[in-house]
Amino acid sequence: TIYRLAGAKQIPAFKVGGSWRFSKADIDRWIREQSTASADGRKGHP
């Protein structure tokens, strides 16, 4: 799940209190980077 990825520091996120928060700009950038990595044949999360 997205929370497991956040907890494993595989996706950009931070905690406020006990809740995970995600910056839209950081997630958009992460998705682009993962798409590029997958297109290049490298392993990446979707």
trRosetta pair geometry for C-beta under 8 A, 3 or more apart (Angstrom, degrees):
i j d omega theta_ij theta_ji phi_ij phi_ji
1 4 4.9 103 53 3 72 100
1 5 7.2 -134 99 -1 42 86
2 5 5.7 -53 -152 37 35 112
2 6 6.3 37 150 -20 66 105
2 11 6.8 -70 -158 64 72 161
2 20 7.9 171 123 110 96 153
2 22 7.8 -41 168 -61 127 148
3 6 5.5 -50 -145 37 35 113
3 7 6.2 36 154 -19 65 106
3 20 5.9 -169 -118 -6 83 156
4 7 5.7 -54 -146 38 30 111
4 8 6.2 19 156 -9 64 111
5 8 5.9 -64 -145 46 28 103
5 10 4.5 -91 -160 70 79 106
5 11 4.1 46 135 -1 116 117
5 13 8.0 108 103 -3 82 133
5 45 6.7 124 -122 -177 134 172
6 9 7.5 28 180 -78 33 32
6 10 7.7 -87 -60 48 19 70
6 11 5.5 -57 -76 68 60 100
6 13 3.7 -26 -135 47 112 153
6 20 5.1 64 127 -143 165 141
6 22 7.5 -100 -94 -78 130 101
10 45 6.3 84 151 -14 121 148
11 22 7.7 -15 136 -120 111 116
11 27 7.3 28 180 -114 106 80
11 30 5.9 90 -145 171 73 161
11 45 7.2 -79 -68 77 100 149
12 22 7.2 108 99 -143 75 76
12 23 6.6 -48 124 42 119 99
12 26 3.9 -109 103 159 146 125
12 27 6.6 -140 62 -69 102 54
12 29 7.7 23 9 68 148 105
12 30 5.5 -157 7 -54 104 134
13 20 5.2 -1 174 -169 132 104
13 21 6.5 153 -164 75 77 45
13 22 5.1 -37 -107 -89 90 76
13 26 8.0 175 -65 106 43 139
14 20 7.5 143 79 -153 27 60
14 21 5.5 -25 69 61 76 97
15 18 6.9 -23 -170 -146 116 19
15 19 6.7 147 -153 76 71 35
15 20 5.8 -46 -96 -96 70 50
15 21 7.0 147 -113 11 19 85
16 19 5.7 -25 66 66 77 90
16 21 5.2 41 -1 -23 109 130
22 26 7.0 -137 -175 72 68 110
22 27 5.3 43 168 -52 114 125
23 26 3.9 74 73 10 107 110
23 27 6.6 177 84 -10 54 83
24 27 5.8 -58 -144 40 30 108
24 28 6.1 33 156 -21 66 107
25 28 5.8 -53 -145 36 28 112
25 29 6.4 28 155 -17 63 107
26 29 5.8 -56 -149 38 30 111
26 30 6.2 33 152 -22 65 108
27 30 5.5 -52 -144 36 33 114
27 31 6.4 36 155 -21 65 103
28 31 5.8 -53 -150 33 30 111
28 32 6.6 30 152 -17 63 104
29 32 5.8 -55 -152 36 32 112
29 33 6.3 31 152 -18 66 107
30 33 5.7 -55 -147 38 31 111
30 34 6.2 29 154 -18 65 107
31 34 5.8 -56 -145 38 30 110
31 35 6.2 32 155 -21 65 106
32 35 5.7 -55 -148 35 29 112
32 36 6.4 29 154 -18 64 106
33 36 5.7 -55 -149 37 31 111
33 37 6.3 31 152 -20 65 106
33 44 7.5 -161 122 -146 72 144
34 37 5.5 -52 -145 37 33 113
34 38 6.3 32 155 -18 65 105
34 44 4.0 171 -150 155 74 127
34 45 5.6 -62 -135 69 140 60
34 46 6.5 146 139 -138 135 14
35 38 5.8 -55 -147 37 30 110
35 39 6.3 29 154 -19 64 108
35 44 7.7 -114 -36 98 18 147
36 39 5.7 -56 -145 38 30 111
36 40 6.3 25 156 -15 64 110
37 40 5.9 -61 -148 40 29 108
37 42 4.3 -76 -174 77 84 112
37 43 7.2 -30 147 82 116 26
37 44 3.6 109 89 -46 127 139
38 41 7.8 61 -180 -61 31 13
38 42 7.1 -91 -74 67 26 64
38 43 7.9 26 -96 -146 66 20
38 44 4.9 -104 -51 49 81 113
38 46 7.5 38 -59 -95 153 63
